[in-house]
Amino acid sequence: MTGALDGLRVVDFGQYVAAGPLIAQMLADHGADVVRVDPPGDPRREHPANAILQRGTRSIVLDPKRAADRCVAQRLVRASDVVVENFRPGVMARFGLRAEVITGENQALIYCSTPGFASDDAPLQCRCTRRRR
């Protein structure tokens, strides 16, 4: 069965049960060829919601911290029409996939970043106080 996005190539770096994987799943539902990049040994992939979020997608296990896997991820991105990620700001740059660089190399590339945190977020701090009675 073909869809409206048949022939569109997507690389999904989305993590957790969040917007990134949902976007990729919706693109796959409409016919896009989606390759999901999974980190090695990630137990969060066992979450029951992933049965839905991973439907219609293919997956590859890559550790972008390793040079060889980083090269594979970069080749996947160069051959794609869309990149989806939801890392904290700066993570994709550390993987050699800075948005400004990869979209400069491929002017038609759609780069979709949906981080859960702003780039200027302060680290989370917990201040617990005990009420006196």
Phi and psi in radians as a Rosetta constraint file:
Dihedral C 1 N 2 CA 2 C 2 CIRCULARHARMONIC -1.762 0.35
Dihedral N 2 CA 2 C 2 N 3 CIRCULARHARMONIC 2.767 0.35
Dihedral C 2 N 3 CA 3 C 3 CIRCULARHARMONIC -2.295 0.35
Dihedral N 3 CA 3 C 3 N 4 CIRCULARHARMONIC -3.141 0.35
Dihedral C 3 N 4 CA 4 C 4 CIRCULARHARMONIC -1.087 0.35
Dihedral N 4 CA 4 C 4 N 5 CIRCULARHARMONIC -0.452 0.35
Dihedral C 4 N 5 CA 5 C 5 CIRCULARHARMONIC -1.840 0.35
Dihedral N 5 CA 5 C 5 N 6 CIRCULARHARMONIC 0.309 0.35
Dihedral C 5 N 6 CA 6 C 6 CIRCULARHARMONIC -0.970 0.35
Dihedral N 6 CA 6 C 6 N 7 CIRCULARHARMONIC 2.253 0.35
Dihedral C 6 N 7 CA 7 C 7 CIRCULARHARMONIC 1.669 0.35
Dihedral N 7 CA 7 C 7 N 8 CIRCULARHARMONIC -0.199 0.35
Dihedral C 7 N 8 CA 8 C 8 CIRCULARHARMONIC -1.406 0.35
Dihedral N 8 CA 8 C 8 N 9 CIRCULARHARMONIC 2.288 0.35
Dihedral C 8 N 9 CA 9 C 9 CIRCULARHARMONIC -1.843 0.35
Dihedral N 9 CA 9 C 9 N 10 CIRCULARHARMONIC 2.223 0.35
Dihedral C 9 N 10 CA 10 C 10 CIRCULARHARMONIC -2.185 0.35
Dihedral N 10 CA 10 C 10 N 11 CIRCULARHARMONIC 2.374 0.35
Dihedral C 10 N 11 CA 11 C 11 CIRCULARHARMONIC -1.943 0.35
Dihedral N 11 CA 11 C 11 N 12 CIRCULARHARMONIC 2.166 0.35
Dihedral C 11 N 12 CA 12 C 12 CIRCULARHARMONIC -1.902 0.35
Dihedral N 12 CA 12 C 12 N 13 CIRCULARHARMONIC 1.928 0.35
Dihedral C 12 N 13 CA 13 C 13 CIRCULARHARMONIC -1.700 0.35
Dihedral N 13 CA 13 C 13 N 14 CIRCULARHARMONIC 0.163 0.35
Dihedral C 13 N 14 CA 14 C 14 CIRCULARHARMONIC -1.039 0.35
Dihedral N 14 CA 14 C 14 N 15 CIRCULARHARMONIC 2.487 0.35
Dihedral C 14 N 15 CA 15 C 15 CIRCULARHARMONIC -2.134 0.35
Dihedral N 15 CA 15 C 15 N 16 CIRCULARHARMONIC 2.701 0.35
Dihedral C 15 N 16 CA 16 C 16 CIRCULARHARMONIC 1.153 0.35
Dihedral N 16 CA 16 C 16 N 17 CIRCULARHARMONIC -3.005 0.35
Dihedral C 16 N 17 CA 17 C 17 CIRCULARHARMONIC -1.642 0.35
Dihedral N 17 CA 17 C 17 N 18 CIRCULARHARMONIC 1.533 0.35
Dihedral C 17 N 18 CA 18 C 18 CIRCULARHARMONIC -2.585 0.35
Dihedral N 18 CA 18 C 18 N 19 CIRCULARHARMONIC -3.009 0.35
Dihedral C 18 N 19 CA 19 C 19 CIRCULARHARMONIC -1.078 0.35
Dihedral N 19 CA 19 C 19 N 20 CIRCULARHARMONIC -0.694 0.35
Dihedral C 19 N 20 CA 20 C 20 CIRCULARHARMONIC -0.970 0.35
Dihedral N 20 CA 20 C 20 N 21 CIRCULARHARMONIC -0.998 0.35
Dihedral C 20 N 21 CA 21 C 21 CIRCULARHARMONIC -1.085 0.35
Dihedral N 21 CA 21 C 21 N 22 CIRCULARHARMONIC -0.581 0.35
Dihedral C 21 N 22 CA 22 C 22 CIRCULARHARMONIC -1.150 0.35
Dihedral N 22 CA 22 C 22 N 23 CIRCULARHARMONIC -0.739 0.35
Dihedral C 22 N 23 CA 23 C 23 CIRCULARHARMONIC -1.049 0.35
Dihedral N 23 CA 23 C 23 N 24 CIRCULARHARMONIC -0.829 0.35
Dihedral C 23 N 24 CA 24 C 24 CIRCULARHARMONIC -1.088 0.35
Dihedral N 24 CA 24 C 24 N 25 CIRCULARHARMONIC -0.707 0.35
Dihedral C 24 N 25 CA 25 C 25 CIRCULARHARMONIC -1.109 0.35
Dihedral N 25 CA 25 C 25 N 26 CIRCULARHARMONIC -0.711 0.35
Dihedral C 25 N 26 CA 26 C 26 CIRCULARHARMONIC -1.160 0.35
Dihedral N 26 CA 26 C 26 N 27 CIRCULARHARMONIC -0.658 0.35
Dihedral C 26 N 27 CA 27 C 27 CIRCULARHARMONIC -1.114 0.35
Dihedral N 27 CA 27 C 27 N 28 CIRCULARHARMONIC -0.732 0.35
Dihedral C 27 N 28 CA 28 C 28 CIRCULARHARMONIC -1.110 0.35
Dihedral N 28 CA 28 C 28 N 29 CIRCULARHARMONIC -0.685 0.35
Dihedral C 28 N 29 CA 29 C 29 CIRCULARHARMONIC -1.021 0.35
Dihedral N 29 CA 29 C 29 N 30 CIRCULARHARMONIC -0.494 0.35
Dihedral C 29 N 30 CA 30 C 30 CIRCULARHARMONIC -1.745 0.35
Dihedral N 30 CA 30 C 30 N 31 CIRCULARHARMONIC 0.275 0.35
Dihedral C 30 N 31 CA 31 C 31 CIRCULARHARMONIC 1.832 0.35
Dihedral N 31 CA 31 C 31 N 32 CIRCULARHARMONIC -0.069 0.35
Dihedral C 31 N 32 CA 32 C 32 CIRCULARHARMONIC -1.209 0.35
Dihedral N 32 CA 32 C 32 N 33 CIRCULARHARMONIC 2.589 0.35
Dihedral C 32 N 33 CA 33 C 33 CIRCULARHARMONIC -1.536 0.35
Dihedral N 33 CA 33 C 33 N 34 CIRCULARHARMONIC 1.842 0.35
Dihedral C 33 N 34 CA 34 C 34 CIRCULARHARMONIC -1.876 0.35
Dihedral N 34 CA 34 C 34 N 35 CIRCULARHARMONIC 2.216 0.35
Dihedral C 34 N 35 CA 35 C 35 CIRCULARHARMONIC -1.938 0.35
Dihedral N 35 CA 35 C 35 N 36 CIRCULARHARMONIC 2.054 0.35
Dihedral C 35 N 36 CA 36 C 36 CIRCULARHARMONIC -1.586 0.35
Dihedral N 36 CA 36 C 36 N 37 CIRCULARHARMONIC 2.302 0.35
Dihedral C 36 N 37 CA 37 C 37 CIRCULARHARMONIC -1.726 0.35
Dihedral N 37 CA 37 C 37 N 38 CIRCULARHARMONIC 1.961 0.35
Dihedral C 37 N 38 CA 38 C 38 CIRCULARHARMONIC -1.794 0.35
Dihedral N 38 CA 38 C 38 N 39 CIRCULARHARMONIC 2.434 0.35
Dihedral C 38 N 39 CA 39 C 39 CIRCULARHARMONIC -1.277 0.35
Dihedral N 39 CA 39 C 39 N 40 CIRCULARHARMONIC 2.648 0.35
Dihedral C 39 N 40 CA 40 C 40 CIRCULARHARMONIC -1.158 0.35
Dihedral N 40 CA 40 C 40 N 41 CIRCULARHARMONIC 2.392 0.35
Dihedral C 40 N 41 CA 41 C 41 CIRCULARHARMONIC 1.058 0.35
Dihedral N 41 CA 41 C 41 N 42 CIRCULARHARMONIC 0.557 0.35
Dihedral C 41 N 42 CA 42 C 42 CIRCULARHARMONIC -1.446 0.35
Dihedral N 42 CA 42 C 42 N 43 CIRCULARHARMONIC 1.917 0.35
Dihedral C 42 N 43 CA 43 C 43 CIRCULARHARMONIC -1.195 0.35
Dihedral N 43 CA 43 C 43 N 44 CIRCULARHARMONIC -0.344 0.35
Dihedral C 43 N 44 CA 44 C 44 CIRCULARHARMONIC -1.156 0.35
Dihedral N 44 CA 44 C 44 N 45 CIRCULARHARMONIC -0.353 0.35
Dihedral C 44 N 45 CA 45 C 45 CIRCULARHARMONIC -1.188 0.35
Dihedral N 45 CA 45 C 45 N 46 CIRCULARHARMONIC -0.213 0.35
Dihedral C 45 N 46 CA 46 C 46 CIRCULARHARMONIC -1.482 0.35
Dihedral N 46 CA 46 C 46 N 47 CIRCULARHARMONIC -0.032 0.35
Dihedral C 46 N 47 CA 47 C 47 CIRCULARHARMONIC -1.059 0.35
Dihedral N 47 CA 47 C 47 N 48 CIRCULARHARMONIC 2.385 0.35
Dihedral C 47 N 48 CA 48 C 48 CIRCULARHARMONIC -0.982 0.35
Dihedral N 48 CA 48 C 48 N 49 CIRCULARHARMONIC -0.536 0.35
Dihedral C 48 N 49 CA 49 C 49 CIRCULARHARMONIC -1.130 0.35
Dihedral N 49 CA 49 C 49 N 50 CIRCULARHARMONIC -0.387 0.35
Dihedral C 49 N 50 CA 50 C 50 CIRCULARHARMONIC -1.178 0.35
Dihedral N 50 CA 50 C 50 N 51 CIRCULARHARMONIC -0.391 0.35
Dihedral C 50 N 51 CA 51 C 51 CIRCULARHARMONIC -1.032 0.35
Dihedral N 51 CA 51 C 51 N 52 CIRCULARHARMONIC -0.605 0.35
Dihedral C 51 N 52 CA 52 C 52 CIRCULARHARMONIC -1.458 0.35
Dihedral N 52 CA 52 C 52 N 53 CIRCULARHARMONIC -0.831 0.35
Dihedral C 52 N 53 CA 53 C 53 CIRCULARHARMONIC -1.171 0.35
Dihedral N 53 CA 53 C 53 N 54 CIRCULARHARMONIC -0.354 0.35
Dihedral C 53 N 54 CA 54 C 54 CIRCULARHARMONIC -1.756 0.35
Dihedral N 54 CA 54 C 54 N 55 CIRCULARHARMONIC 0.005 0.35
Dihedral C 54 N 55 CA 55 C 55 CIRCULARHARMONIC -1.142 0.35
Dihedral N 55 CA 55 C 55 N 56 CIRCULARHARMONIC 2.452 0.35
Dihedral C 55 N 56 CA 56 C 56 CIRCULARHARMONIC 1.320 0.35
Dihedral N 56 CA 56 C 56 N 57 CIRCULARHARMONIC 0.129 0.35
Dihedral C 56 N 57 CA 57 C 57 CIRCULARHARMONIC -2.039 0.35
Dihedral N 57 CA 57 C 57 N 58 CIRCULARHARMONIC 2.750 0.35
Dihedral C 57 N 58 CA 58 C 58 CIRCULARHARMONIC -1.803 0.35
Dihedral N 58 CA 58 C 58 N 59 CIRCULARHARMONIC 2.840 0.35
Dihedral C 58 N 59 CA 59 C 59 CIRCULARHARMONIC -2.362 0.35
Dihedral N 59 CA 59 C 59 N 60 CIRCULARHARMONIC 2.700 0.35
Dihedral C 59 N 60 CA 60 C 60 CIRCULARHARMONIC -2.417 0.35
Dihedral N 60 CA 60 C 60 N 61 CIRCULARHARMONIC 2.419 0.35
Dihedral C 60 N 61 CA 61 C 61 CIRCULARHARMONIC -1.652 0.35
Dihedral N 61 CA 61 C 61 N 62 CIRCULARHARMONIC 2.068 0.35
Dihedral C 61 N 62 CA 62 C 62 CIRCULARHARMONIC -2.371 0.35
Dihedral N 62 CA 62 C 62 N 63 CIRCULARHARMONIC 2.515 0.35
Dihedral C 62 N 63 CA 63 C 63 CIRCULARHARMONIC -1.960 0.35
Dihedral N 63 CA 63 C 63 N 64 CIRCULARHARMONIC 1.648 0.35
Dihedral C 63 N 64 CA 64 C 64 CIRCULARHARMONIC -1.091 0.35
Dihedral N 64 CA 64 C 64 N 65 CIRCULARHARMONIC -0.086 0.35
Dihedral C 64 N 65 CA 65 C 65 CIRCULARHARMONIC -1.338 0.35
Dihedral N 65 CA 65 C 65 N 66 CIRCULARHARMONIC -0.359 0.35
Dihedral C 65 N 66 CA 66 C 66 CIRCULARHARMONIC -1.579 0.35
Dihedral N 66 CA 66 C 66 N 67 CIRCULARHARMONIC 2.383 0.35
Dihedral C 66 N 67 CA 67 C 67 CIRCULARHARMONIC -1.004 0.35
Dihedral N 67 CA 67 C 67 N 68 CIRCULARHARMONIC -0.780 0.35
Dihedral C 67 N 68 CA 68 C 68 CIRCULARHARMONIC -1.118 0.35
Dihedral N 68 CA 68 C 68 N 69 CIRCULARHARMONIC -0.759 0.35
Dihedral C 68 N 69 CA 69 C 69 CIRCULARHARMONIC -1.205 0.35
Dihedral N 69 CA 69 C 69 N 70 CIRCULARHARMONIC -0.605 0.35
Dihedral C 69 N 70 CA 70 C 70 CIRCULARHARMONIC -1.064 0.35
Dihedral N 70 CA 70 C 70 N 71 CIRCULARHARMONIC -0.699 0.35
Dihedral C 70 N 71 CA 71 C 71 CIRCULARHARMONIC -1.119 0.35
Dihedral N 71 CA 71 C 71 N 72 CIRCULARHARMONIC -0.716 0.35
Dihedral C 71 N 72 CA 72 C 72 CIRCULARHARMONIC -1.102 0.35
Dihedral N 72 CA 72 C 72 N 73 CIRCULARHARMONIC -0.779 0.35
Dihedral C 72 N 73 CA 73 C 73 CIRCULARHARMONIC -1.068 0.35
Dihedral N 73 CA 73 C 73 N 74 CIRCULARHARMONIC -0.726 0.35
Dihedral C 73 N 74 CA 74 C 74 CIRCULARHARMONIC -1.128 0.35
Dihedral N 74 CA 74 C 74 N 75 CIRCULARHARMONIC -0.680 0.35
Dihedral C 74 N 75 CA 75 C 75 CIRCULARHARMONIC -1.151 0.35
Dihedral N 75 CA 75 C 75 N 76 CIRCULARHARMONIC -0.714 0.35
Dihedral C 75 N 76 CA 76 C 76 CIRCULARHARMONIC -1.025 0.35
Dihedral N 76 CA 76 C 76 N 77 CIRCULARHARMONIC -0.777 0.35
Dihedral C 76 N 77 CA 77 C 77 CIRCULARHARMONIC -1.115 0.35
Dihedral N 77 CA 77 C 77 N 78 CIRCULARHARMONIC -0.767 0.35
Dihedral C 77 N 78 CA 78 C 78 CIRCULARHARMONIC -1.074 0.35
Dihedral N 78 CA 78 C 78 N 79 CIRCULARHARMONIC -0.512 0.35
Dihedral C 78 N 79 CA 79 C 79 CIRCULARHARMONIC -1.617 0.35
Dihedral N 79 CA 79 C 79 N 80 CIRCULARHARMONIC 0.149 0.35
Dihedral C 79 N 80 CA 80 C 80 CIRCULARHARMONIC -1.925 0.35
Dihedral N 80 CA 80 C 80 N 81 CIRCULARHARMONIC 2.860 0.35
Dihedral C 80 N 81 CA 81 C 81 CIRCULARHARMONIC -1.730 0.35
Dihedral N 81 CA 81 C 81 N 82 CIRCULARHARMONIC -0.462 0.35
Dihedral C 81 N 82 CA 82 C 82 CIRCULARHARMONIC -2.437 0.35
Dihedral N 82 CA 82 C 82 N 83 CIRCULARHARMONIC 2.425 0.35
Dihedral C 82 N 83 CA 83 C 83 CIRCULARHARMONIC -2.105 0.35
Dihedral N 83 CA 83 C 83 N 84 CIRCULARHARMONIC 2.282 0.35
Dihedral C 83 N 84 CA 84 C 84 CIRCULARHARMONIC -2.084 0.35
Dihedral N 84 CA 84 C 84 N 85 CIRCULARHARMONIC 2.284 0.35
Dihedral C 84 N 85 CA 85 C 85 CIRCULARHARMONIC -2.626 0.35
Dihedral N 85 CA 85 C 85 N 86 CIRCULARHARMONIC 2.683 0.35
Dihedral C 85 N 86 CA 86 C 86 CIRCULARHARMONIC -2.406 0.35
Dihedral N 86 CA 86 C 86 N 87 CIRCULARHARMONIC 0.615 0.35
Dihedral C 86 N 87 CA 87 C 87 CIRCULARHARMONIC -1.290 0.35
Dihedral N 87 CA 87 C 87 N 88 CIRCULARHARMONIC 2.921 0.35
Dihedral C 87 N 88 CA 88 C 88 CIRCULARHARMONIC -1.086 0.35
Dihedral N 88 CA 88 C 88 N 89 CIRCULARHARMONIC 2.627 0.35
Dihedral C 88 N 89 CA 89 C 89 CIRCULARHARMONIC -0.941 0.35
Dihedral N 89 CA 89 C 89 N 90 CIRCULARHARMONIC 2.364 0.35
Dihedral C 89 N 90 CA 90 C 90 CIRCULARHARMONIC 1.738 0.35
Dihedral N 90 CA 90 C 90 N 91 CIRCULARHARMONIC -0.334 0.35
Dihedral C 90 N 91 CA 91 C 91 CIRCULARHARMONIC -1.164 0.35
Dihedral N 91 CA 91 C 91 N 92 CIRCULARHARMONIC -0.823 0.35
Dihedral C 91 N 92 CA 92 C 92 CIRCULARHARMONIC -1.073 0.35
Dihedral N 92 CA 92 C 92 N 93 CIRCULARHARMONIC -0.627 0.35
Dihedral C 92 N 93 CA 93 C 93 CIRCULARHARMONIC -1.088 0.35
Dihedral N 93 CA 93 C 93 N 94 CIRCULARHARMONIC -0.701 0.35
Dihedral C 93 N 94 CA 94 C 94 CIRCULARHARMONIC -1.125 0.35
Dihedral N 94 CA 94 C 94 N 95 CIRCULARHARMONIC -0.444 0.35
Dihedral C 94 N 95 CA 95 C 95 CIRCULARHARMONIC -1.504 0.35
Dihedral N 95 CA 95 C 95 N 96 CIRCULARHARMONIC 0.065 0.35
Dihedral C 95 N 96 CA 96 C 96 CIRCULARHARMONIC 1.379 0.35
Dihedral N 96 CA 96 C 96 N 97 CIRCULARHARMONIC 0.386 0.35
Dihedral C 96 N 97 CA 97 C 97 CIRCULARHARMONIC -2.189 0.35
Dihedral N 97 CA 97 C 97 N 98 CIRCULARHARMONIC 0.769 0.35
Dihedral C 97 N 98 CA 98 C 98 CIRCULARHARMONIC -1.042 0.35
Dihedral N 98 CA 98 C 98 N 99 CIRCULARHARMONIC 2.274 0.35
Dihedral C 98 N 99 CA 99 C 99 CIRCULARHARMONIC -0.922 0.35
Dihedral N 99 CA 99 C 99 N 100 CIRCULARHARMONIC -0.786 0.35
Dihedral C 99 N 100 CA 100 C 100 CIRCULARHARMONIC -1.100 0.35
Dihedral N 100 CA 100 C 100 N 101 CIRCULARHARMONIC -0.590 0.35
Dihedral C 100 N 101 CA 101 C 101 CIRCULARHARMONIC -1.330 0.35
Dihedral N 101 CA 101 C 101 N 102 CIRCULARHARMONIC -0.876 0.35
Dihedral C 101 N 102 CA 102 C 102 CIRCULARHARMONIC -1.242 0.35
Dihedral N 102 CA 102 C 102 N 103 CIRCULARHARMONIC -0.541 0.35
Dihedral C 102 N 103 CA 103 C 103 CIRCULARHARMONIC -1.341 0.35
Dihedral N 103 CA 103 C 103 N 104 CIRCULARHARMONIC -0.414 0.35
Dihedral C 103 N 104 CA 104 C 104 CIRCULARHARMONIC -1.230 0.35
Dihedral N 104 CA 104 C 104 N 105 CIRCULARHARMONIC -0.619 0.35
Dihedral C 104 N 105 CA 105 C 105 CIRCULARHARMONIC -1.268 0.35
Dihedral N 105 CA 105 C 105 N 106 CIRCULARHARMONIC -0.587 0.35
Dihedral C 105 N 106 CA 106 C 106 CIRCULARHARMONIC -2.290 0.35
Dihedral N 106 CA 106 C 106 N 107 CIRCULARHARMONIC 1.649 0.35
Dihedral C 106 N 107 CA 107 C 107 CIRCULARHARMONIC -1.061 0.35
Dihedral N 107 CA 107 C 107 N 108 CIRCULARHARMONIC -0.406 0.35
Dihedral C 107 N 108 CA 108 C 108 CIRCULARHARMONIC -1.550 0.35
Dihedral N 108 CA 108 C 108 N 109 CIRCULARHARMONIC -0.116 0.35
Dihedral C 108 N 109 CA 109 C 109 CIRCULARHARMONIC -1.171 0.35
Dihedral N 109 CA 109 C 109 N 110 CIRCULARHARMONIC 2.316 0.35
Dihedral C 109 N 110 CA 110 C 110 CIRCULARHARMONIC -1.705 0.35
Dihedral N 110 CA 110 C 110 N 111 CIRCULARHARMONIC 2.113 0.35
Dihedral C 110 N 111 CA 111 C 111 CIRCULARHARMONIC -1.938 0.35
Dihedral N 111 CA 111 C 111 N 112 CIRCULARHARMONIC 1.962 0.35
Dihedral C 111 N 112 CA 112 C 112 CIRCULARHARMONIC -1.916 0.35
Dihedral N 112 CA 112 C 112 N 113 CIRCULARHARMONIC 1.921 0.35
Dihedral C 112 N 113 CA 113 C 113 CIRCULARHARMONIC -1.996 0.35
Dihedral N 113 CA 113 C 113 N 114 CIRCULARHARMONIC 2.148 0.35
Dihedral C 113 N 114 CA 114 C 114 CIRCULARHARMONIC -2.243 0.35
Dihedral N 114 CA 114 C 114 N 115 CIRCULARHARMONIC 1.098 0.35
Dihedral C 114 N 115 CA 115 C 115 CIRCULARHARMONIC -1.179 0.35
Dihedral N 115 CA 115 C 115 N 116 CIRCULARHARMONIC 2.629 0.35
Dihedral C 115 N 116 CA 116 C 116 CIRCULARHARMONIC -1.448 0.35
Dihedral N 116 CA 116 C 116 N 117 CIRCULARHARMONIC -0.099 0.35
Dihedral C 116 N 117 CA 117 C 117 CIRCULARHARMONIC -2.346 0.35
Dihedral N 117 CA 117 C 117 N 118 CIRCULARHARMONIC 2.528 0.35
Dihedral C 117 N 118 CA 118 C 118 CIRCULARHARMONIC -1.334 0.35
Dihedral N 118 CA 118 C 118 N 119 CIRCULARHARMONIC 2.763 0.35
Dihedral C 118 N 119 CA 119 C 119 CIRCULARHARMONIC -1.180 0.35
Dihedral N 119 CA 119 C 119 N 120 CIRCULARHARMONIC -0.359 0.35
Dihedral C 119 N 120 CA 120 C 120 CIRCULARHARMONIC -1.871 0.35
Dihedral N 120 CA 120 C 120 N 121 CIRCULARHARMONIC 0.307 0.35
Dihedral C 120 N 121 CA 121 C 121 CIRCULARHARMONIC -1.105 0.35
Dihedral N 121 CA 121 C 121 N 122 CIRCULARHARMONIC 2.359 0.35
Dihedral C 121 N 122 CA 122 C 122 CIRCULARHARMONIC -1.329 0.35
Dihedral N 122 CA 122 C 122 N 123 CIRCULARHARMONIC 2.625 0.35
Dihedral C 122 N 123 CA 123 C 123 CIRCULARHARMONIC -0.988 0.35
Dihedral N 123 CA 123 C 123 N 124 CIRCULARHARMONIC 2.522 0.35
Dihedral C 123 N 124 CA 124 C 124 CIRCULARHARMONIC -1.130 0.35
Dihedral N 124 CA 124 C 124 N 125 CIRCULARHARMONIC 2.271 0.35
Dihedral C 124 N 125 CA 125 C 125 CIRCULARHARMONIC -2.166 0.35
Dihedral N 125 CA 125 C 125 N 126 CIRCULARHARMONIC 2.434 0.35
Dihedral C 125 N 126 CA 126 C 126 CIRCULARHARMONIC -1.987 0.35
Dihedral N 126 CA 126 C 126 N 127 CIRCULARHARMONIC 2.151 0.35
Dihedral C 126 N 127 CA 127 C 127 CIRCULARHARMONIC -2.041 0.35
Dihedral N 127 CA 127 C 127 N 128 CIRCULARHARMONIC 1.858 0.35
Dihedral C 127 N 128 CA 128 C 128 CIRCULARHARMONIC -1.766 0.35
Dihedral N 128 CA 128 C 128 N 129 CIRCULARHARMONIC 2.313 0.35
Dihedral C 128 N 129 CA 129 C 129 CIRCULARHARMONIC -2.198 0.35
Dihedral N 129 CA 129 C 129 N 130 CIRCULARHARMONIC 2.573 0.35
Dihedral C 129 N 130 CA 130 C 130 CIRCULARHARMONIC -1.822 0.35
Dihedral N 130 CA 130 C 130 N 131 CIRCULARHARMONIC 2.268 0.35
Dihedral C 130 N 131 CA 131 C 131 CIRCULARHARMONIC -1.316 0.35
Dihedral N 131 CA 131 C 131 N 132 CIRCULARHARMONIC 2.389 0.35
Dihedral C 131 N 132 CA 132 C 132 CIRCULARHARMONIC -1.581 0.35
Dihedral N 132 CA 132 C 132 N 133 CIRCULARHARMONIC 2.458 0.35
